[in-house]
């Protein structure tokens, strides 16, 4: 992938579900869509998942193609493959960014994560997430605190000093 989603931002959601994507994220979406050109809008896949997922995860065309390739490598009919197909194919919304840099989030997706007037965008490397700001604030460290190898009270950069594999 040519770019990385970094940063965060809060953007207004209008009554039709239109929300502006952070400008830096738009550049990554364009770079991550092999079919994108100046006269076209970049494609995006929004994975919303099941009841436990409290955010929307947004993939470039290239990033979702990588996920699809990994799913195809799993044995057809296996439980893992079926679960991944349901998540990345069945519980996903393919769309594109409009001419003004906005996404239209269907009511089903807005309701699922409790979006009303604002959406919180956060870069996640090869994807970005859309959250209800309050939910994000409550959940931010929940997964990490459950990990015995992670101490949320230290500078997280210490975890970069792992194995030096080349």
N, C-alpha and C positions, 0 to 999 in steps of 0.2 A: 504494500500500500504506500502511496506517495505522501500521505500526510497523516498527522496525528491530531485527534480532537483534544484540545487543551482549553482550560478555562471554564468559566461558568457565567451565567447571566439570567436575569429575570425578564420575561417578556410578556406583554399583555396578550390575552386571549379574547377575541371578540365573540359576539353571540353566535356567529356561524362556525366557530372553532378555528378560525384563522389565527396563526401565531407566527411571528417573524423568527427565523432561525438566526442565531448569532452569525455575523458576517464571516468570521474566521472559520466557522463550521461549514458555511456554504462553499468556501474554497476547497475544503477537504472533500466534500461531497462531489464537487466537480472533478477533482483529481482522481477520485475513486470510482468514477463512472466512465468506462471505456467508450461508451456511446455519446458522451456529452460533447457538445460543441456550443459555440457562442449563441446559436439560434435555438438551442434546446435546453430543457430544464433537467437538472440531474435527478436520477432515480434514487429512491431511498426505500428501505424496508423497515417498518416499525414492528418490532416483536412486542406483543403485549402480554402473552403468557396467561397462566391460570390465576386462580384466586390468590395465591401466595405472593405473586409478583406485584409490587406496589409502584412500579414505574414503567415507562416505555423505553425500550432500548432500540436505537436507530442505527442501521447499518448502511454503508455505502454499497453500491452494486458489487464492487470487488470483494468486500468483506463478507457479504452474504454468499457470494459464490464460493469462497473458501469454506464456509460452514457447510454449504450444500455438498461440496466435494468430500468433506470428512464424513458426512452422513452416508453418502453413497458407498463408502468403503466398509461400512458395517454390514454384517450379514442381513440379507433381506428377511424380514419377519422377526428379527430379534427384538427383545423388549427395549433395548437401548435405542435401536434405530426407530422403532415406532414412537417412542417418547420424544425423541429429537425431531422427528417429522411433524408430530403434533404441535410442538412448540414453534419450530422455525418455518413450517409451512402452513399449518392450520390456525395457529394463534398469532398470525402476522398480517400486516396490512401493507401491501406494496403501493407506493404512491410516488409523487415527484414534487419537487419544490416548484412553486409558481414563479412567474416572471418578476415578482417583487421580493422574492426571497422568503416566502411564507410557506408553511405547511397548513393543510386543512386537516385538523384532527376530528374524526367522526365523534358524534355524541357518545357512542359506546366506549371509546377509548378515554374520553374526558371523564365520563362517569366512573369508569373503572379505577382511575387513580385520583379522583376527587378534584379535578381541575375546574376552577370557576373563572376567575378574572386574570390570573397570572400562571405562567408555567416557568419552572426552574430548569434550566439547561445546565448540564455538567458534562465536561469532556471525560472520556473514559478510554483514551488511547485510540483503539481502532473502531470504537463506537462512541455514541454519546447517548445520554439518558435524559428523559424528560420526567420531571417529578412535580408533585404538589410540594411547595417549599416547606410547609410544616411537616409533612411526612418525611421528607429528606432529612430535615434537622433532627427528627426523632430516630431515624433509622441509620444515620450516617456511619456510626461506629458499631452498630449492633452485630453485624457479621464478624467484624474484626475482633471485637471483645470476646466472642465465643471461641476464638482460636487461641489455644494454649501457647502457641509460639509467638504471639503478638502482644506487645505491651503498649496500650494506647497513650501512656504517659511519657513515652520517650520520643525523641526525634525519629520519625519513620525512615529517614535516610540511612539509618544504621542497617536496615534490612537489605540495602543494595550491596553490602559488602559480603556477599555469599561466595559461592564457588566461582572461580575465574576460569570458566570453560571457554575454549576457543573453537 
